[in-house]
Amino acid sequence: MRNVVRVALILVTILLAPVHAGVAAATPNWGVMEILGRSVSPGETVRMPFLLGTSFVGNFLDTLVVVVRGVRPGPTLCITGGIHGDEINGVEIAHRIYSGVSARQLAGTLLVVPAVNVHGFRTGSRYLADRRDLNRSFPGSATGSHADLIANALFTELRQHCEALLDLHTGSNSRTNLPQIRTDLSNPRALELAKAFGVGVVLDGKGPAGNLRRAALDAGIPAVLFEAGEPLRFDETDIQAGVMGVRNVMAFLGMLPGSPVAVPASRVIRRTTWVRATGAGGIFLSDRKPGESVRAGETLGTVTDPITETTEVVRAPRDGLLIGMAVPQVVLTGYALFHIGN
């Protein structure tokens, strides 16, 4: 119930937030930005709806777009959250970034879509209304499915305006993730963003076909995905880590004054393994936490069949870092329980 109230309050804040105009003088020749039929002048923050069109399908992309146009020249950084509607940490991270940045202090432009899958965000669903995963639909199509139309409309704007992209996520399907960055480490510009974010753990990977970061990387836009926490739950520690990381990237790009917050060197993970339930299923319990180091053969948790009273002891198949895991719940055979990287 508290999460439902929190989501409602964020929606009210987003939809009713006023437009603020900066007062500082802009750098000469740093001009107006045209986006979604609106003009955004240097020193302005503009909040506008992203409508796919005045149609039944178009209303499913009636989400917020925030553009903060700095008074000095600089790059355009794009931030997306809520592509999976139940991954609400990312929505709050995006909200804190655009609400906490003044156009009068900014170099460049911040373009934020805090709740891309606004239908899923409102209903607590990972998927779109047609049950498709939006993050398997990019770059989309102007003549495809409902998901293709939304992906195409969003990606057309991102490809036109973005010089770097941060996509904010959490774990999926009752799993929680250690704060981590995912990107193609063979891309030098994306690797720079990943290290600048500063969460300490970087996983190698472009992502599956249809993933936003993969589509952006293929289009020449350095893009990273931030994962932290679990779905349908606001976690303050993970939110703060995300906000710090985004602001670190902005400082690295020269968009904010000062230097990024000092962080430990990133641990690069190039290989990961999922540990799954192999017995009949049942009640999964564990006292392990993401971020712990594990050794091959160590007990990670148990799955107990409440009918037969048999217990499966889940053990680590190899040494590594626990980068994600299922929360205690009822599971079936084959369910992914632990994600180990090294």
HELIX and SHEET records of a PDB file:
HELIX    1   1 ARG A    2  LEU A   16  1                                  15    
HELIX    2   2 GLY A   58  LEU A   61  5                                   4    
HELIX    3   3 ILE A   88  SER A   99  1                                  12    
HELIX    4   4 ALA A  103  GLN A  105  5                                   3    
HELIX    5   5 VAL A  118  THR A  123  1                                   6    
HELIX    6   6 LEU A  134  ARG A  136  5                                   3    
HELIX    7   7 HIS A  146  HIS A  161  1                                  16    
HELIX    8   8 PRO A  188  PHE A  197  1                                  10    
HELIX    9   9 LEU A  212  ASP A  218  1                                   7    
HELIX   10  10 GLU A  236  PHE A  252  1                                  17    
SHEET    1   A10 HIS A  20  ALA A  21  0                                        
SHEET    2   A10 GLU A  44  PHE A  50 -1                                        
SHEET    3   A10 THR A  63  ARG A  69 -1                                        
SHEET    4   A10 ALA A 107  VAL A 113 -1                                        
SHEET    5   A10 ARG A  72  GLY A  81  1                                        
SHEET    6   A10 ALA A 164  HIS A 169  1                                        
SHEET    7   A10 ALA A 223  GLY A 229  1                                        
SHEET    8   A10 ARG A 175  THR A 183 -1                                        
SHEET    9   A10 VAL A 201  ASP A 204  1                                        
SHEET   10   A10 ARG A 267  ILE A 269  1                                        
SHEET    1   B10 HIS A  20  ALA A  21  0                                        
SHEET    2   B10 GLU A  44  PHE A  50 -1                                        
SHEET    3   B10 THR A  63  ARG A  69 -1                                        
SHEET    4   B10 ALA A 107  VAL A 113 -1                                        
SHEET    5   B10 ARG A  72  GLY A  81  1                                        
SHEET    6   B10 ALA A 164  HIS A 169  1                                        
SHEET    7   B10 ALA A 223  GLY A 229  1                                        
SHEET    8   B10 ARG A 175  THR A 183 -1                                        
SHEET    9   B10 GLY A 320  ALA A 326 -1                                        
SHEET   10   B10 SER A 293  VAL A 294 -1                                        
SHEET    1   C11 HIS A  20  ALA A  21  0                                        
SHEET    2   C11 GLU A  44  PHE A  50 -1                                        
SHEET    3   C11 THR A  63  ARG A  69 -1                                        
SHEET    4   C11 ALA A 107  VAL A 113 -1                                        
SHEET    5   C11 ARG A  72  GLY A  81  1                                        
SHEET    6   C11 ALA A 164  HIS A 169  1                                        
SHEET    7   C11 ALA A 223  GLY A 229  1                                        
SHEET    8   C11 ARG A 175  THR A 183 -1                                        
SHEET    9   C11 GLY A 320  ALA A 326 -1                                        
SHEET   10   C11 ALA A 336  GLY A 341 -1                                        
SHEET   11   C11 THR A 272  ARG A 276 -1                                        
SHEET    1   D 2 MET A  33  ILE A  35  0                                        
SHEET    2   D 2 ARG A  38  VAL A  40 -1                                        
SHEET    1   E 4 THR A 311  ARG A 315  0                                        
SHEET    2   E 4 THR A 299  THR A 304 -1                                        
SHEET    3   E 4 GLY A 282  LEU A 285 -1                                        
SHEET    4   E 4 GLN A 329  VAL A 331 -1                                        
END                                                                             
